[in-house]
Structures are given as C-alpha cells and as structure tokens.
Amino acid sequence: MLNTNKLISASLWKKHFANNQKYVVAVSGGKDSITLLDYLVKRLKNPSQQIIVAHFDHQIRPDSNNDLVFVEALAKKHKLTFISQCADIPANNKDNLEATARHFRYQFFEMVRSQFKFDYIVTAHHQDDQVETIILNYARGAGLKGLQGMSIYDPTRKLLRPFLQTPVSQIISYLKTKKLNFIQDQTNFDTEYTRNHLRQLVLPKLIQEYPDFNNTILDISILATQLTKYYLNQLNLRLLIATNGYRFTRQKFQQLNPPLQLQFLYQCFQAFNLPTTKANLKKCCTLINQKSSGQKIESAKVTMWIDANHIHFTNNNKTTPTKTIQIDLDSITNEKIINWNQHHLKITRTQTITPNTMPLNLTTGIIIIRNLLNGDRIKPLGLNGTKKLQDVLTNKKIPQRYRSTLPIITSNQEILGIPGIITSESCRINHQNHCHFTVTLVDS
C-alpha cells in the first residue's frame, strides 16, 4: 500500500479522512477523478459505507453516455452507491457554456450530499488546475480574492479538493502504476474553450520559457492569502451576524486606497450575503466616496445603507428587545464604556467637546439609556418647539429597521439626544451652562 502522503498530505488526511467521514466523490471518468476514487477506496476504512459516486452527464458530446456506463460499472465493481444525473447543458446555456455546466454539476452534487447527509463533496482538482484558475482569475481582473485561487476546503459548500497541492504528473504516475483505465474526454482538447486554450497553447510556451512558472504562480497565491489576512486584521473587521448589524465611518473608509476599499467592501458583502459582483462593489465605492446619502443596497436578509457619516449593515430579520440601562454620573471618575446593541457608548467626564460627541451639562444625577418608543419627542438644539423623534430620523434618512438599535439618552424623562445624530436644546453649552460629560459612539 502506498503511503497516504503520496497524493494527499498526512495532515490533510488526518483532518478530513481519518474519522469515518462520508463523501460524495465527483467522478467524470477522466484520469484525475478515477485516480481520486481508486486512492480513497484503497485507504478508507469502510468505502462502501463512506463513498457515494456521483456522475453528471452534461450531454455536450454525443457519446457522453459511455462515460456514465463506465463510471457506473466502476462503482459497482467497488460495491459503491452510484448516483447520476443528465442535463442538456447546451440547451440550458445562455452565456458561458463552462459556467453553466459547472452550475448544474455542483447543484447536483450538493443535492446528493444534502439528501444523504454526507460530510463532503470531493473533487479531483489538482495543482495544475490551481495554476490555470489563478491565471484566468487574473485575466478577468480579479483582486486578492481571485489570486488566492481555489481553497482545499470550502466550508460553505462542504467542498473538499484533497489533490489541490498535488502536481498532475504524480496523478499520471499513480494511474500508470496501478494500470487504471479511464475515459478520454475529447472536449478537453477543444481550444475553443478558454481553459483548454490556456492549458494546450499558452501554458506550455510559458513553462518552456520559464521552467519554474507554475511554482511562481503558486507563490503568488500564498502571498495573496497572507496579504488578505493582514489587511483584514488591519481593517479590524468584526462582522458578526449574531449582532443586529455593523457600521463604519465614511471618513475612515475614504482614507483607504481604492484596492483596499474594494477588499474591505468585499468582506462586508460576503459576511452579510450581499452580491459580491465587481459592478456592485464599484457602485458602492462610488456612492460612499461621493457626498450622497440615503442610498441602499438590499438583499432578502440584509440592507446596506449610507448616511452622511456612516455606512450601515443591518439584518432585516433581527429585532432588538426593549431594554434600559441606568447610569449614575457620580460613579464615573474618568470614563465608562457601555455596550448597547451593536453600539459602544463612551461616557467621559470632561469639559472638552469634540466633533460627533454629545455634551451633557449635568454635574450629577442619573441618565437612562433606552430604546426608541412611539411618541418620543425632542426639542432639537436651536429650535423653540419640539419634534417627533421619528420625524427627525426620517429626515436624516435612517431606516426603520435600524431605529430600534439606537441609544436614546434621557434624564428626568426628557430626551437629551442620540449621540452622533441629534442633541437636545437642554444640552446647549454656553457661558452659563458648562459641559461636564460627553457621550460618544465609539463602535466605528
């Protein structure tokens, strides 16, 4: 028996294959997937219980049914469950045949995995496929995400690619040593397809000119992955869906260079399941960098909206329970941080007022932080009369679903304001009324 390190590293095997996990193995009948199936059958403890062989017939070739018959016979030989599906991909194709085929194929694999409650979908993508993918992503204008290429394991899709670090030369060597039969798909030689053109015509010339070309591309992939992690740490992204949302300041965003802006938004959009198309990201960047406010990008579960100072991400299906927090100002010697929904409020004992802080001319006593209530009214700074707080928030283009998360500061049943949004006339600071405390939103 060959050592499992031969085609799959020991650490990868221990993590994904050593604990009786179950696998939907995608088998086309080609050399890569036949090698993968043989390799797993010979090494898993109970392959007949751990493997389902899944074959998808795209019906692109007239003789494609021969592939199905071949793979089904192989599954039967190994006493494995075999499941197949056929779809007329050319008839369903609207734009890109390869992309359409991939969509239907993986939809089928996931259907099988979900139905049988298996752990993974396993494909035979190898190191040479990774090189091709990175080059194609770069040619299409991908950023750091695209230059990372494919991942060995995609937890969102339960997709495992155990050969991704294995050169195709090792797969061919295994195939010959084991004398395995496989199907030669003639469409793999059709250079009308972009990937085939790259594989058959472009890469051989590049490798001939630069023998270490593949390793150079793989090094770029590693660097892109490391840079992404570094940038995300620097940007201090804490996008937790468990909270009611997330926000960050436009000013800080505008200080980033354009590539970092796109990377930042990509992570935000991905975390909140908003469409991550390049057009969508660039549109959002433009809106944030302009002076416009009130703009929205919505999905079924999340809304991204822009006000004068912030970009907000809020969950449409989350509600915030009514609550109050009572703060004794006498207990604050320097400053106090209060957690309120997704916000962090800083109450500081100071006479210095800075932008976006809400001054309090109280010297002592109790303030109460609570949710917005129906009928709330405030006497805005500079106005004689009162206004409905809901009307104030509407004028500032703050969505209804976000209003329940806002901290309303009150004292003696009077609304003093909402930090960063509005301040009451009662908080006016002049030669008679001095600032003794400030309240600041510090969550962005």
Stockholm file with secondary structure:
# STOCKHOLM 1.0

chainA/1-444         MLNTNKLISASLWKKHFANNQKYVVAVSGGKDSITLLDYLVKRLKNPSQQIIVAHFDHQIRPDSNNDLVFVEALAKKHKLTFISQCADIPANNKDNLEATARHFRYQFFEMVRSQFKFDYIVTAHHQDDQVETIILNYARGAGLKGLQGMSIYDPTRKLLRPFLQTPVSQIISYLKTKKLNFIQDQTNFDTEYTRNHLRQLVLPKLIQEYPDFNNTILDISILATQLTKYYLNQLNLRLLIATNGYRFTRQKFQQLNPPLQLQFLYQCFQAFNLPTTKANLKKCCTLINQKSSGQKIESAKVTMWIDANHIHFTNNNKTTPTKTIQIDLDSITNEKIINWNQHHLKITRTQTITPNTMPLNLTTGIIIIRNLLNGDRIKPLGLNGTKKLQDVLTNKKIPQRYRSTLPIITSNQEILGIPGIITSESCRINHQNHCHFTVTLVDS
#=GR chainA/1-444 SS CCCTTTTSCHHHHHHHTSSCCCEEEECCSSHHHHHHHHHHHTTSSCHHHHEEEEEEECCCSTTTHHHHHHHHHHHHHTTCEEEEEECCHHHHCSSCHHHHHHHHHHHHHHHHHHHHTCSEEECCCCHHHHHHHHHHHHHTTCCHHHHTCCCSEETTTTEECTTTTSCHHHHHHHHHHHTCCCCCCGGGGCTTSHHHHIIIIIHHHHHHHCTTHHHHHHHHHHHHHHHHHHHHHHHTCCCCTTSSEEEEEHHHHHTSCHHHHHHHHHHHHHHTTCCCCHHHHHHHHHHHHSSCCSCEEECSSEEEEECSSEEEEEETTCCCCCCEEEEEGGGCSSEEEEEETTEEEEEEECSCCCTTEEEECCCSSEEEEECCCTTCEECBTTCSSCEEHHHHHHHTTCCHHHHTTSCEEEETTEEEEETTTEEBGGGCCSSSSCCCEEEEECCC
#=GC SS_cons         CCCTTTTSCHHHHHHHTSSCCCEEEECCSSHHHHHHHHHHHTTSSCHHHHEEEEEEECCCSTTTHHHHHHHHHHHHHTTCEEEEEECCHHHHCSSCHHHHHHHHHHHHHHHHHHHHTCSEEECCCCHHHHHHHHHHHHHTTCCHHHHTCCCSEETTTTEECTTTTSCHHHHHHHHHHHTCCCCCCGGGGCTTSHHHHIIIIIHHHHHHHCTTHHHHHHHHHHHHHHHHHHHHHHHTCCCCTTSSEEEEEHHHHHTSCHHHHHHHHHHHHHHTTCCCCHHHHHHHHHHHHSSCCSCEEECSSEEEEECSSEEEEEETTCCCCCCEEEEEGGGCSSEEEEEETTEEEEEEECSCCCTTEEEECCCSSEEEEECCCTTCEECBTTCSSCEEHHHHHHHTTCCHHHHTTSCEEEETTEEEEETTTEEBGGGCCSSSSCCCEEEEECCC
//
